[in-house]
Amino acid sequence: MKKILEKVVTKIFVDSLYLHRFVGCHRLCDRSFFIQNRQFHVCARCTGLLTGIFISAPLLLFPVKNYIGYLFPIFLTVLVVDGLTQKFHLRESNNILRFFSGFITSFTFIPFLFIFVIKIYERI
């Protein structure tokens, strides 16, 4: 199972030229993940953002309350604070925190967008 997961991650984040071309990311070495000594085409935060979207979008197909979407503004604030405090050298972040802040933000974004569209549709 580990080999399959490693192969999938390598195909998506390391070998994909489309990811490199279409995601505007700085790709700094110290802010990126590596697999088999090969750098991801996106930084840890962008990896988290993309992973959260890939995982949360299919979950909308299941009849589950999308209350998690209401957490999006909170997690977006976490993402912005993490990025800005790092940018202005107020503290040093790490790749796990970068990944996690990106992941929780994008994981809650798709349900948030779904709730937003439903609310607009109900008003029409």
BAKOLMAR-132992 format. One record per atom (N, C-alpha, C): x, y, z; residue number from 1; atom name. Coordinates in nm, 4 decimals. Last residue first. Example, Ala and Ser with C-alpha at 12.3 -4.5 7.8 and 13.67 -1.06 7.14 Angstrom:
<rs>
xx->1.2850 yy->-0.2250 zz->0.7080 nr->2 atom->N
xx->1.3670 yy->-0.1060 zz->0.7140 nr->2 atom->CA
xx->1.2900 yy->0.0030 zz->0.7870 nr->2 atom->C
xx->1.3190 yy->-0.5690 zz->0.7800 nr->1 atom->N
xx->1.2300 yy->-0.4500 zz->0.7800 nr->1 atom->CA
xx->1.3200 yy->-0.3300 zz->0.7800 nr->1 atom->C
</rs>
This chain:
<rs>
xx->-3.3115 yy->3.2990 zz->-0.5022 nr->124 atom->N
xx->-3.3611 yy->3.3301 zz->-0.6381 nr->124 atom->CA
xx->-3.5022 yy->3.2802 zz->-0.6559 nr->124 atom->C
xx->-3.2373 yy->3.2019 zz->-0.2606 nr->123 atom->N
xx->-3.2872 yy->3.3401 zz->-0.2655 nr->123 atom->CA
xx->-3.3471 yy->3.3758 zz->-0.4007 nr->123 atom->C
xx->-3.1343 yy->2.9527 zz->-0.3149 nr->122 atom->N
xx->-3.2571 yy->2.9611 zz->-0.2358 nr->122 atom->CA
xx->-3.3179 yy->3.1006 zz->-0.2402 nr->122 atom->C
xx->-2.8953 yy->3.0207 zz->-0.4450 nr->121 atom->N
xx->-3.0017 yy->2.9550 zz->-0.5203 nr->121 atom->CA
xx->-3.1350 yy->2.9649 zz->-0.4464 nr->121 atom->C
xx->-2.7481 yy->3.1177 zz->-0.2281 nr->120 atom->N
xx->-2.7829 yy->3.2081 zz->-0.3385 nr->120 atom->CA
xx->-2.9001 yy->3.1505 zz->-0.4176 nr->120 atom->C
xx->-2.7247 yy->2.8804 zz->-0.0791 nr->119 atom->N
xx->-2.7895 yy->2.9986 zz->-0.0201 nr->119 atom->CA
xx->-2.8319 yy->3.0975 zz->-0.1289 nr->119 atom->C
xx->-2.5804 yy->2.7192 zz->-0.2597 nr->118 atom->N
xx->-2.7154 yy->2.6794 zz->-0.2164 nr->118 atom->CA
xx->-2.7906 yy->2.7999 zz->-0.1609 nr->118 atom->C
xx->-2.3384 yy->2.8610 zz->-0.2686 nr->117 atom->N
xx->-2.4189 yy->2.8468 zz->-0.3907 nr->117 atom->CA
xx->-2.5626 yy->2.8091 zz->-0.3552 nr->117 atom->C
xx->-2.2542 yy->2.8280 zz->0.0006 nr->116 atom->N
xx->-2.2724 yy->2.9612 zz->-0.0565 nr->116 atom->CA
xx->-2.3631 yy->2.9555 zz->-0.1797 nr->116 atom->C
xx->-2.2231 yy->2.5509 zz->0.0177 nr->115 atom->N
xx->-2.3211 yy->2.6184 zz->0.1033 nr->115 atom->CA
xx->-2.3552 yy->2.7553 zz->0.0452 nr->115 atom->C
xx->-2.0115 yy->2.5243 zz->-0.1698 nr->114 atom->N
xx->-2.1378 yy->2.4535 zz->-0.1889 nr->114 atom->CA
xx->-2.2491 yy->2.5206 zz->-0.1085 nr->114 atom->C
xx->-1.8115 yy->2.6703 zz->-0.0423 nr->113 atom->N
xx->-1.8598 yy->2.7131 zz->-0.1735 nr->113 atom->CA
xx->-1.9959 yy->2.6503 zz->-0.2027 nr->113 atom->C
xx->-1.7787 yy->2.5051 zz->0.1819 nr->112 atom->N
xx->-1.8175 yy->2.6454 zz->0.1979 nr->112 atom->CA
xx->-1.8770 yy->2.6983 zz->0.0681 nr->112 atom->C
xx->-1.6869 yy->2.2647 zz->0.0638 nr->111 atom->N
xx->-1.8178 yy->2.2681 zz->0.1314 nr->111 atom->CA
xx->-1.8686 yy->2.4111 zz->0.1531 nr->111 atom->C
xx->-1.4396 yy->2.3820 zz->-0.0376 nr->110 atom->N
xx->-1.5388 yy->2.3233 zz->-0.1280 nr->110 atom->CA
xx->-1.6762 yy->2.3154 zz->-0.0597 nr->110 atom->C
xx->-1.3025 yy->2.4688 zz->0.2017 nr->109 atom->N
xx->-1.3447 yy->2.5628 zz->0.0975 nr->109 atom->CA
xx->-1.4549 yy->2.5061 zz->0.0085 nr->109 atom->C
xx->-1.2073 yy->2.2764 zz->0.3696 nr->108 atom->N
xx->-1.3327 yy->2.3409 zz->0.4086 nr->108 atom->CA
xx->-1.3850 yy->2.4353 zz->0.3013 nr->108 atom->C
xx->-0.9767 yy->2.2090 zz->0.2328 nr->107 atom->N
xx->-1.0716 yy->2.1027 zz->0.2654 nr->107 atom->CA
xx->-1.2066 yy->2.1615 zz->0.3044 nr->107 atom->C
xx->-0.8336 yy->2.4471 zz->0.2295 nr->106 atom->N
xx->-0.8969 yy->2.4020 zz->0.1056 nr->106 atom->CA
xx->-0.9977 yy->2.2904 zz->0.1304 nr->106 atom->C
xx->-0.7651 yy->2.4622 zz->0.5076 nr->105 atom->N
xx->-0.8324 yy->2.5718 zz->0.4384 nr->105 atom->CA
xx->-0.9039 yy->2.5213 zz->0.3140 nr->105 atom->C
xx->-0.6339 yy->2.2266 zz->0.5627 nr->104 atom->N
xx->-0.7606 yy->2.2536 zz->0.6317 nr->104 atom->CA
xx->-0.8372 yy->2.3675 zz->0.5649 nr->104 atom->C
xx->-0.4073 yy->2.2536 zz->0.3823 nr->103 atom->N
xx->-0.5036 yy->2.1440 zz->0.3724 nr->103 atom->CA
xx->-0.6368 yy->2.1788 zz->0.4380 nr->103 atom->C
xx->-0.2662 yy->2.4803 zz->0.4706 nr->102 atom->N
xx->-0.3208 yy->2.4744 zz->0.3351 nr->102 atom->CA
xx->-0.4304 yy->2.3704 zz->0.3230 nr->102 atom->C
xx->-0.1988 yy->2.3969 zz->0.7270 nr->101 atom->N
xx->-0.2791 yy->2.5186 zz->0.7108 nr->101 atom->CA
xx->-0.3398 yy->2.5247 zz->0.5708 nr->101 atom->C
xx->-0.0481 yy->2.1633 zz->0.6646 nr->100 atom->N
xx->-0.1719 yy->2.1536 zz->0.7412 nr->100 atom->CA
xx->-0.2591 yy->2.2774 zz->0.7237 nr->100 atom->C
xx->0.1751 yy->2.2688 zz->0.5247 nr->99 atom->N
xx->0.0855 yy->2.1716 zz->0.4616 nr->99 atom->CA
xx->-0.0498 yy->2.1704 zz->0.5318 nr->99 atom->C
xx->0.2815 yy->2.4341 zz->0.7282 nr->98 atom->N
xx->0.2415 yy->2.4905 zz->0.5988 nr->98 atom->CA
xx->0.1417 yy->2.3982 zz->0.5288 nr->98 atom->C
xx->0.3393 yy->2.2424 zz->0.9230 nr->97 atom->N
xx->0.2422 yy->2.3478 zz->0.9520 nr->97 atom->CA
xx->0.1920 yy->2.4116 zz->0.8229 nr->97 atom->C
xx->0.5326 yy->2.0972 zz->0.7784 nr->96 atom->N
xx->0.4128 yy->2.0294 zz->0.8286 nr->96 atom->CA
xx->0.3038 yy->2.1317 zz->0.8580 nr->96 atom->C
xx->0.7330 yy->2.2875 zz->0.7265 nr->95 atom->N
xx->0.6558 yy->2.2304 zz->0.6168 nr->95 atom->CA
xx->0.5291 yy->2.1588 zz->0.6625 nr->95 atom->C
xx->0.7124 yy->2.5716 zz->0.9511 nr->94 atom->N
xx->0.7757 yy->2.4491 zz->0.9018 nr->94 atom->CA
xx->0.6829 yy->2.3844 zz->0.7989 nr->94 atom->C
xx->0.7969 yy->2.9206 zz->1.0101 nr->93 atom->N
xx->0.7035 yy->2.8090 zz->0.9998 nr->93 atom->CA
xx->0.7803 yy->2.6835 zz->0.9599 nr->93 atom->C
xx->0.9237 yy->3.1570 zz->1.2249 nr->92 atom->N
xx->0.9572 yy->3.0631 zz->1.1170 nr->92 atom->CA
xx->0.8585 yy->2.9469 zz->1.1216 nr->92 atom->C
xx->0.8105 yy->3.4955 zz->1.2691 nr->91 atom->N
xx->0.8375 yy->3.3607 zz->1.3179 nr->91 atom->CA
xx->0.8706 yy->3.2734 zz->1.1980 nr->91 atom->C
xx->0.8269 yy->3.7303 zz->1.1414 nr->90 atom->N
xx->0.7864 yy->3.7350 zz->1.2813 nr->90 atom->CA
xx->0.8078 yy->3.5999 zz->1.3488 nr->90 atom->C
xx->0.8842 yy->3.7783 zz->0.8714 nr->89 atom->N
xx->0.9895 yy->3.7273 zz->0.9600 nr->89 atom->CA
xx->0.9553 yy->3.7423 zz->1.1082 nr->89 atom->C
xx->0.6803 yy->3.8272 zz->0.6995 nr->88 atom->N
xx->0.7382 yy->3.9425 zz->0.7680 nr->88 atom->CA
xx->0.8383 yy->3.9025 zz->0.8762 nr->88 atom->C
xx->0.6153 yy->3.5659 zz->0.6219 nr->87 atom->N
xx->0.6650 yy->3.6621 zz->0.5224 nr->87 atom->CA
xx->0.7356 yy->3.7807 zz->0.5887 nr->87 atom->C
xx->0.5146 yy->3.4579 zz->0.8596 nr->86 atom->N
xx->0.6374 yy->3.4035 zz->0.8017 nr->86 atom->CA
xx->0.6994 yy->3.5032 zz->0.7042 nr->86 atom->C
xx->0.2878 yy->3.6030 zz->0.8916 nr->85 atom->N
xx->0.3881 yy->3.6081 zz->0.9986 nr->85 atom->CA
xx->0.5210 yy->3.5507 zz->0.9514 nr->85 atom->C
xx->0.1556 yy->3.5325 zz->0.6496 nr->84 atom->N
xx->0.2028 yy->3.6697 zz->0.6731 nr->84 atom->CA
xx->0.3070 yy->3.6779 zz->0.7841 nr->84 atom->C
xx->0.1002 yy->3.2518 zz->0.6767 nr->83 atom->N
xx->0.1775 yy->3.3059 zz->0.5647 nr->83 atom->CA
xx->0.2365 yy->3.4432 zz->0.5925 nr->83 atom->C
xx->-0.0491 yy->3.2419 zz->0.9166 nr->82 atom->N
xx->0.0718 yy->3.1610 zz->0.8997 nr->82 atom->CA
xx->0.1602 yy->3.2191 zz->0.7897 nr->82 atom->C
xx->-0.2610 yy->3.4140 zz->0.8486 nr->81 atom->N
xx->-0.1722 yy->3.4478 zz->0.9606 nr->81 atom->CA
xx->-0.0415 yy->3.3703 zz->0.9490 nr->81 atom->C
xx->-0.3752 yy->3.2660 zz->0.6362 nr->80 atom->N
xx->-0.3230 yy->3.4015 zz->0.6134 nr->80 atom->CA
xx->-0.2259 yy->3.4413 zz->0.7240 nr->80 atom->C
xx->-0.4512 yy->3.0270 zz->0.7691 nr->79 atom->N
xx->-0.3616 yy->3.0245 zz->0.6531 nr->79 atom->CA
xx->-0.2958 yy->3.1607 zz->0.6313 nr->79 atom->C
xx->-0.6306 yy->3.1273 zz->0.9618 nr->78 atom->N
xx->-0.5099 yy->3.0542 zz->1.0037 nr->78 atom->CA
xx->-0.4070 yy->3.0539 zz->0.8910 nr->78 atom->C
xx->-0.8273 yy->3.2290 zz->0.7897 nr->77 atom->N
xx->-0.7535 yy->3.3203 zz->0.8777 nr->77 atom->CA
xx->-0.6240 yy->3.2552 zz->0.9256 nr->77 atom->C
xx->-0.9192 yy->2.9914 zz->0.6875 nr->76 atom->N
xx->-0.8572 yy->3.0873 zz->0.5958 nr->76 atom->CA
xx->-0.7755 yy->3.1884 zz->0.6757 nr->76 atom->C
xx->-1.0334 yy->2.8851 zz->0.9146 nr->75 atom->N
xx->-0.9122 yy->2.8224 zz->0.8624 nr->75 atom->CA
xx->-0.8421 yy->2.9108 zz->0.7596 nr->75 atom->C
xx->-1.2525 yy->3.0608 zz->0.9413 nr->74 atom->N
xx->-1.1562 yy->3.0447 zz->1.0506 nr->74 atom->CA
xx->-1.0243 yy->2.9899 zz->0.9968 nr->74 atom->C
xx->-1.3936 yy->3.0285 zz->0.6988 nr->73 atom->N
xx->-1.3352 yy->3.1593 zz->0.7347 nr->73 atom->CA
xx->-1.2310 yy->3.1507 zz->0.8462 nr->73 atom->C
xx->-1.4614 yy->2.7385 zz->0.7173 nr->72 atom->N
xx->-1.3681 yy->2.7938 zz->0.6188 nr->72 atom->CA
xx->-1.3121 yy->2.9307 zz->0.6582 nr->72 atom->C
xx->-1.6574 yy->2.6399 zz->0.8760 nr->71 atom->N
xx->-1.5269 yy->2.6614 zz->0.9387 nr->71 atom->CA
xx->-1.4267 yy->2.7278 zz->0.8448 nr->71 atom->C
xx->-1.8701 yy->2.5858 zz->0.7181 nr->70 atom->N
xx->-1.8798 yy->2.7047 zz->0.8026 nr->70 atom->CA
xx->-1.7479 yy->2.7359 zz->0.8735 nr->70 atom->C
xx->-1.8100 yy->2.3414 zz->0.6089 nr->69 atom->N
xx->-1.7910 yy->2.4610 zz->0.5275 nr->69 atom->CA
xx->-1.7974 yy->2.5896 zz->0.6080 nr->69 atom->C
xx->-1.9000 yy->2.1552 zz->0.7854 nr->68 atom->N
xx->-1.7567 yy->2.1854 zz->0.7884 nr->68 atom->CA
xx->-1.7254 yy->2.3107 zz->0.7059 nr->68 atom->C
xx->-2.1602 yy->2.1010 zz->0.7273 nr->67 atom->N
xx->-2.1340 yy->2.2016 zz->0.8297 nr->67 atom->CA
xx->-1.9874 yy->2.2416 zz->0.8350 nr->67 atom->C
xx->-2.2901 yy->1.9453 zz->0.5381 nr->66 atom->N
xx->-2.1669 yy->2.0148 zz->0.5019 nr->66 atom->CA
xx->-2.1366 yy->2.1280 zz->0.5997 nr->66 atom->C
xx->-2.4092 yy->1.6276 zz->0.6150 nr->65 atom->N
xx->-2.4204 yy->1.7718 zz->0.6394 nr->65 atom->CA
xx->-2.2866 yy->1.8375 zz->0.6098 nr->65 atom->C
xx->-2.4097 yy->1.3985 zz->0.3479 nr->64 atom->N
xx->-2.3601 yy->1.4356 zz->0.4801 nr->64 atom->CA
xx->-2.3793 yy->1.5859 zz->0.4957 nr->64 atom->C
xx->-2.4423 yy->1.2032 zz->0.1173 nr->63 atom->N
xx->-2.5441 yy->1.2828 zz->0.1876 nr->63 atom->CA
xx->-2.5047 yy->1.3115 zz->0.3327 nr->63 atom->C
xx->-2.1674 yy->1.2487 zz->-0.1057 nr->62 atom->N
xx->-2.2303 yy->1.1726 zz->0.0012 nr->62 atom->CA
xx->-2.3289 yy->1.2606 zz->0.0772 nr->62 atom->C
xx->-2.0507 yy->1.4255 zz->-0.2754 nr->61 atom->N
xx->-2.1430 yy->1.3284 zz->-0.3340 nr->61 atom->CA
xx->-2.2179 yy->1.2484 zz->-0.2281 nr->61 atom->C
xx->-1.8622 yy->1.5645 zz->-0.1390 nr->60 atom->N
xx->-1.9909 yy->1.6307 zz->-0.1584 nr->60 atom->CA
xx->-2.0952 yy->1.5358 zz->-0.2175 nr->60 atom->C
xx->-1.6301 yy->1.4212 zz->-0.1561 nr->59 atom->N
xx->-1.7121 yy->1.4007 zz->-0.0364 nr->59 atom->CA
xx->-1.8487 yy->1.4674 zz->-0.0480 nr->59 atom->C
xx->-1.4922 yy->1.5128 zz->-0.3805 nr->58 atom->N
xx->-1.5755 yy->1.3919 zz->-0.3924 nr->58 atom->CA
xx->-1.6656 yy->1.3672 zz->-0.2716 nr->58 atom->C
xx->-1.3707 yy->1.7498 zz->-0.2527 nr->57 atom->N
xx->-1.4676 yy->1.7585 zz->-0.3627 nr->57 atom->CA
xx->-1.5516 yy->1.6314 zz->-0.3767 nr->57 atom->C
xx->-1.1758 yy->1.6772 zz->-0.0600 nr->56 atom->N
xx->-1.3074 yy->1.7259 zz->-0.0177 nr->56 atom->CA
xx->-1.4107 yy->1.7277 zz->-0.1296 nr->56 atom->C
xx->-0.9451 yy->1.5865 zz->-0.1981 nr->55 atom->N
xx->-1.0138 yy->1.4982 zz->-0.1033 nr->55 atom->CA
xx->-1.1557 yy->1.5464 zz->-0.0739 nr->55 atom->C
xx->-0.8675 yy->1.7988 zz->-0.3606 nr->54 atom->N
xx->-0.8858 yy->1.6655 zz->-0.4197 nr->54 atom->CA
xx->-0.9652 yy->1.5732 zz->-0.3280 nr->54 atom->C
xx->-0.8438 yy->2.0014 zz->-0.1649 nr->53 atom->N
xx->-0.9456 yy->2.0114 zz->-0.2701 nr->53 atom->CA
xx->-0.9734 yy->1.8742 zz->-0.3305 nr->53 atom->C
xx->-0.6273 yy->1.9036 zz->-0.0127 nr->52 atom->N
xx->-0.7574 yy->1.9289 zz->0.0491 nr->52 atom->CA
xx->-0.8694 yy->1.9375 zz->-0.0520 nr->52 atom->C
xx->-0.4236 yy->1.9015 zz->-0.2061 nr->51 atom->N
xx->-0.4682 yy->1.7768 zz->-0.1443 nr->51 atom->CA
xx->-0.6063 yy->1.7933 zz->-0.0813 nr->51 atom->C
xx->-0.3908 yy->2.1760 zz->-0.2595 nr->50 atom->N
xx->-0.4350 yy->2.0846 zz->-0.3651 nr->50 atom->CA
xx->-0.4891 yy->1.9541 zz->-0.3079 nr->50 atom->C
xx->-0.3042 yy->2.2678 zz->-0.0039 nr->49 atom->N
xx->-0.4219 yy->2.3247 zz->-0.0701 nr->49 atom->CA
xx->-0.4776 yy->2.2292 zz->-0.1752 nr->49 atom->C
xx->-0.0705 yy->2.1130 zz->0.0361 nr->48 atom->N
xx->-0.1853 yy->2.1002 zz->0.1257 nr->48 atom->CA
xx->-0.3133 yy->2.1527 zz->0.0633 nr->48 atom->C
xx->0.0831 yy->2.2149 zz->-0.1723 nr->47 atom->N
xx->0.0552 yy->2.0714 zz->-0.1674 nr->47 atom->CA
xx->-0.0657 yy->2.0462 zz->-0.0783 nr->47 atom->C
xx->0.1039 yy->2.4790 zz->-0.0895 nr->46 atom->N
xx->0.0266 yy->2.4491 zz->-0.2109 nr->46 atom->CA
xx->-0.0068 yy->2.3003 zz->-0.2192 nr->46 atom->C
xx->0.2688 yy->2.4316 zz->0.1350 nr->45 atom->N
xx->0.1372 yy->2.4939 zz->0.1517 nr->45 atom->CA
xx->0.0482 yy->2.4652 zz->0.0309 nr->45 atom->C
xx->0.5014 yy->2.3184 zz->0.0183 nr->44 atom->N
xx->0.4230 yy->2.2419 zz->0.1156 nr->44 atom->CA
xx->0.2827 yy->2.2998 zz->0.1324 nr->44 atom->C
xx->0.5099 yy->2.4022 zz->-0.3373 nr->43 atom->N
xx->0.5581 yy->2.4075 zz->-0.1990 nr->43 atom->CA
xx->0.4644 yy->2.3284 zz->-0.1071 nr->43 atom->C
xx->0.5322 yy->2.1914 zz->-0.6297 nr->42 atom->N
xx->0.4684 yy->2.2973 zz->-0.5517 nr->42 atom->CA
xx->0.5207 yy->2.2908 zz->-0.4086 nr->42 atom->C
xx->0.6671 yy->1.9806 zz->-0.7305 nr->41 atom->N
xx->0.6544 yy->2.0979 zz->-0.8174 nr->41 atom->CA
xx->0.5856 yy->2.2150 zz->-0.7477 nr->41 atom->C
xx->0.8939 yy->1.8289 zz->-0.4957 nr->40 atom->N
xx->0.7587 yy->1.8492 zz->-0.5468 nr->40 atom->CA
xx->0.7577 yy->1.9751 zz->-0.6336 nr->40 atom->C
xx->1.2167 yy->1.6952 zz->-0.5723 nr->39 atom->N
xx->1.1345 yy->1.8006 zz->-0.5144 nr->39 atom->CA
xx->0.9963 yy->1.8044 zz->-0.5784 nr->39 atom->C
xx->1.3549 yy->1.3859 zz->-0.4903 nr->38 atom->N
xx->1.2992 yy->1.4689 zz->-0.5975 nr->38 atom->CA
xx->1.2011 yy->1.5678 zz->-0.5365 nr->38 atom->C
xx->1.4372 yy->1.1928 zz->-0.3098 nr->37 atom->N
xx->1.5301 yy->1.3021 zz->-0.3430 nr->37 atom->CA
xx->1.4842 yy->1.3873 zz->-0.4607 nr->37 atom->C
xx->1.1953 yy->1.0547 zz->-0.2696 nr->36 atom->N
xx->1.3070 yy->0.9903 zz->-0.3386 nr->36 atom->CA
xx->1.4059 yy->1.0952 zz->-0.3928 nr->36 atom->C
xx->1.0406 yy->1.3575 zz->-0.2379 nr->35 atom->N
xx->1.0167 yy->1.2141 zz->-0.2351 nr->35 atom->CA
xx->1.1223 yy->1.1494 zz->-0.3233 nr->35 atom->C
xx->1.0032 yy->1.6551 zz->-0.0494 nr->34 atom->N
xx->1.0821 yy->1.5742 zz->-0.1424 nr->34 atom->CA
xx->1.0385 yy->1.4294 zz->-0.1278 nr->34 atom->C
xx->0.8299 yy->1.9684 zz->-0.0167 nr->33 atom->N
xx->0.8526 yy->1.8290 zz->0.0196 nr->33 atom->CA
xx->0.9354 yy->1.7617 zz->-0.0885 nr->33 atom->C
xx->0.9470 yy->2.3034 zz->0.0457 nr->32 atom->N
xx->0.8856 yy->2.1998 zz->-0.0375 nr->32 atom->CA
xx->0.9145 yy->2.0620 zz->0.0199 nr->32 atom->C
xx->1.0972 yy->2.5002 zz->0.1524 nr->31 atom->N
xx->0.9532 yy->2.5042 zz->0.1789 nr->31 atom->CA
xx->0.8772 yy->2.4018 zz->0.0952 nr->31 atom->C
xx->1.3535 yy->2.4824 zz->0.0662 nr->30 atom->N
xx->1.3316 yy->2.4640 zz->0.2096 nr->30 atom->CA
xx->1.1835 yy->2.4676 zz->0.2474 nr->30 atom->C
xx->1.3182 yy->2.5368 zz->-0.2117 nr->29 atom->N
xx->1.3609 yy->2.4041 zz->-0.1638 nr->29 atom->CA
xx->1.3284 yy->2.3816 zz->-0.0169 nr->29 atom->C
xx->1.0353 yy->2.7009 zz->-0.3405 nr->28 atom->N
xx->1.1593 yy->2.7113 zz->-0.2638 nr->28 atom->CA
xx->1.1926 yy->2.5754 zz->-0.2028 nr->28 atom->C
xx->0.8173 yy->2.7350 zz->-0.5208 nr->27 atom->N
xx->0.8976 yy->2.6124 zz->-0.5202 nr->27 atom->CA
xx->1.0307 yy->2.6257 zz->-0.4465 nr->27 atom->C
xx->0.6246 yy->2.9325 zz->-0.5709 nr->26 atom->N
xx->0.7662 yy->2.9706 zz->-0.5648 nr->26 atom->CA
xx->0.8612 yy->2.8514 zz->-0.5685 nr->26 atom->C
xx->0.3635 yy->2.8837 zz->-0.8091 nr->25 atom->N
xx->0.4219 yy->2.8557 zz->-0.6780 nr->25 atom->CA
xx->0.5713 yy->2.8859 zz->-0.6821 nr->25 atom->C
xx->0.0930 yy->2.8670 zz->-0.9841 nr->24 atom->N
xx->0.1983 yy->2.9657 zz->-0.9610 nr->24 atom->CA
xx->0.2539 yy->2.9517 zz->-0.8206 nr->24 atom->C
xx->0.0164 yy->2.6003 zz->-1.1664 nr->23 atom->N
xx->0.0070 yy->2.6463 zz->-1.0277 nr->23 atom->CA
xx->0.1241 yy->2.7409 zz->-1.0034 nr->23 atom->C
xx->0.0753 yy->2.5276 zz->-1.4264 nr->22 atom->N
xx->-0.0499 yy->2.5967 zz->-1.3992 nr->22 atom->CA
xx->-0.0690 yy->2.6422 zz->-1.2550 nr->22 atom->C
xx->0.3274 yy->2.3982 zz->-1.4426 nr->21 atom->N
xx->0.2940 yy->2.5085 zz->-1.5332 nr->21 atom->CA
xx->0.1755 yy->2.5918 zz->-1.4865 nr->21 atom->C
xx->0.3235 yy->2.1980 zz->-1.2478 nr->20 atom->N
xx->0.4299 yy->2.2981 zz->-1.2464 nr->20 atom->CA
xx->0.3921 yy->2.4204 zz->-1.3301 nr->20 atom->C
xx->0.1062 yy->2.0494 zz->-1.3357 nr->19 atom->N
xx->0.1034 yy->2.1099 zz->-1.2031 nr->19 atom->CA
xx->0.2058 yy->2.2228 zz->-1.1948 nr->19 atom->C
xx->0.2036 yy->1.9594 zz->-1.5781 nr->18 atom->N
xx->0.0878 yy->2.0480 zz->-1.5747 nr->18 atom->CA
xx->0.0787 yy->2.1198 zz->-1.4410 nr->18 atom->C
xx->0.4006 yy->1.7802 zz->-1.5171 nr->17 atom->N
xx->0.4424 yy->1.9102 zz->-1.5696 nr->17 atom->CA
xx->0.3268 yy->2.0093 zz->-1.5685 nr->17 atom->C
xx->0.4267 yy->1.5539 zz->-1.2676 nr->16 atom->N
xx->0.3272 yy->1.6279 zz->-1.3450 nr->16 atom->CA
xx->0.3791 yy->1.7648 zz->-1.3878 nr->16 atom->C
xx->0.6100 yy->1.4343 zz->-1.0971 nr->15 atom->N
xx->0.6226 yy->1.4112 zz->-1.2408 nr->15 atom->CA
xx->0.5293 yy->1.4964 zz->-1.3261 nr->15 atom->C
xx->0.5312 yy->1.5312 zz->-0.8392 nr->14 atom->N
xx->0.6701 yy->1.5392 zz->-0.8856 nr->14 atom->CA
xx->0.6792 yy->1.5304 zz->-1.0376 nr->14 atom->C
xx->0.2582 yy->1.5058 zz->-0.7787 nr->13 atom->N
xx->0.3315 yy->1.6221 zz->-0.7303 nr->13 atom->CA
xx->0.4741 yy->1.6364 zz->-0.7829 nr->13 atom->C
xx->0.1564 yy->1.2729 zz->-0.9190 nr->12 atom->N
xx->0.0823 yy->1.3987 zz->-0.9089 nr->12 atom->CA
xx->0.1736 yy->1.5173 zz->-0.8799 nr->12 atom->C
xx->0.3551 yy->1.0738 zz->-0.9058 nr->11 atom->N
xx->0.2926 yy->1.1086 zz->-1.0345 nr->11 atom->CA
xx->0.2257 yy->1.2453 zz->-1.0290 nr->11 atom->C
xx->0.4055 yy->1.0675 zz->-0.6278 nr->10 atom->N
xx->0.5119 yy->1.1035 zz->-0.7220 nr->10 atom->CA
xx->0.4529 yy->1.1467 zz->-0.8553 nr->10 atom->C
xx->0.1579 yy->0.9776 zz->-0.5321 nr->9 atom->N
xx->0.2087 yy->1.1091 zz->-0.4909 nr->9 atom->CA
xx->0.3171 yy->1.1568 zz->-0.5870 nr->9 atom->C
xx->0.1557 yy->0.7220 zz->-0.6533 nr->8 atom->N
xx->0.0517 yy->0.8203 zz->-0.6841 nr->8 atom->CA
xx->0.1001 yy->0.9610 zz->-0.6509 nr->8 atom->C
xx->0.3794 yy->0.6032 zz->-0.5301 nr->7 atom->N
xx->0.3743 yy->0.6165 zz->-0.6756 nr->7 atom->CA
xx->0.2718 yy->0.7222 zz->-0.7178 nr->7 atom->C
xx->0.3035 yy->0.6055 zz->-0.2619 nr->6 atom->N
xx->0.4241 yy->0.6775 zz->-0.3031 nr->6 atom->CA
xx->0.4240 yy->0.7020 zz->-0.4541 nr->6 atom->C
xx->0.0830 yy->0.4342 zz->-0.2759 nr->5 atom->N
xx->0.0653 yy->0.5733 zz->-0.2351 nr->5 atom->CA
xx->0.1841 yy->0.6580 zz->-0.2789 nr->5 atom->C
xx->0.2174 yy->0.1984 zz->-0.3473 nr->4 atom->N
xx->0.1140 yy->0.2538 zz->-0.4352 nr->4 atom->CA
xx->0.0931 yy->0.4009 zz->-0.4042 nr->4 atom->C
xx->0.3848 yy->0.1605 zz->-0.1264 nr->3 atom->N
xx->0.4438 yy->0.1776 zz->-0.2598 nr->3 atom->CA
xx->0.3437 yy->0.2407 zz->-0.3561 nr->3 atom->C
xx->0.1971 yy->0.1206 zz->0.0764 nr->2 atom->N
xx->0.2871 yy->0.2353 zz->0.0839 nr->2 atom->CA
xx->0.3481 yy->0.2650 zz->-0.0528 nr->2 atom->C
xx->0.0828 yy->-0.1197 zz->0.0000 nr->1 atom->N
xx->0.0000 yy->0.0000 zz->0.0000 nr->1 atom->CA
xx->0.0871 yy->0.1259 zz->0.0000 nr->1 atom->C
</rs>
